[in-house]
Amino acid sequence: MSLSNTVLVTGASGFIALHVIDLLLSKNYAVIGTARTQEKADSIVSRFKIKYPNANIKVVIVKDISIPNAFDDIFKSDKDIKFVIHVASPVDFTVKGDFEENFLKPAVNGTLNILNGIKNFAPQVTKLVITSSLAAIADLTRTNDKSFICSEKDWNPFTWEQSKGNILSAYAGSKKFAEKAAWDFLKNENPNFTLTTVTPPYVFGPQVFQEATEKPNGSSKVIFELFKKKDNQTDPDAFKDPNALSVDVRDIALLHVLAIENDYANKRLFAVQGKFSGQEILNLINEHFPELKGKIPKGVPNAVEDHHDHTFGYNCDATLKLTGIKLISLEKTVTDVVQQVLDYQKKTGKQII
């Protein structure tokens, strides 16, 4: 692998990471990914080799990113790595037990492990990009306040003690303190590499590999969950939730790659295509796919404006100006997702919608 273009991408099997890898391979970067199991590693490589026969890709096993020195062996053995894109962050909203053990420690320790691994064993690495989250930015007490406008400059104000109130705030706290740990490391350790973070809200979009539509992960589940809900055409709030901000996964992948191709040192990148609610997504699907009439809910189509009035605002102008990126609309995102599902159903005979 060439020193000039080798990228380590952690959490390679994830929704965002697969799009990052796809974009990197399309631009002829060499990619080293990490995965928790050999089965996942083999699947990632084989599928990308079909799409890009000449792809320079391998995936190595990191079973637990939170254990000490988790990434050290990679940096010791692969001296060609020039860029690192750290997407991996253990998240499981079904876990029970202590929030600190299940959320805070894995997120913070995983981040510190990648930082220390680079500093101690990979002096040739010049840029590190970390996937953070809107959860590190937004004030959870104001998510229903449209007068609250969040931007790259904002931080979730919760202490960890405040974050332990419920599983959502614990997740948000873990994202905040993991990102804070990265910025503190940069300040205190003064490493050779620069840092950029990407802070997405809900991330929607088509899958890199069509078969993944059978088991969508992360934010993308939201669209599929709407199909299962019982229709209610009398309650305007029946499909209000989720009611938040979103962005297309392809734009988030692009921001990660732009961050290794440009000088975005010490920048937080924040991109939002707009506000959304479950009802708005249903409206778009019903409008563009009349063949699904009667198969998916209709809800109360004119309730969307009221839903938006109960969602906080955003300003991502600084990121758009810096990067020059033109964000994909929610309409295109949703129609691309549904079209991919319909194409897959037609191809395989499996029923998803």
Beta strands, then each sheet from edge to edge (+ up, - down):
strand 1: 6-10
strand 2: 30-35
strand 3: 57-61
strand 4: 81-86
strand 5: 127-131
strand 6: 149-150
strand 7: 194-198
strand 8: 202-204
strand 9: 243-248
strand 10: 267-269
strand 11: 274-277
strand 12: 313-314
sheet 1: 3+ 2+ 1+ 4+ 5+ 7+ 10+
sheet 2: 6+ 12+
sheet 3: 8+ 9+ 11-
end
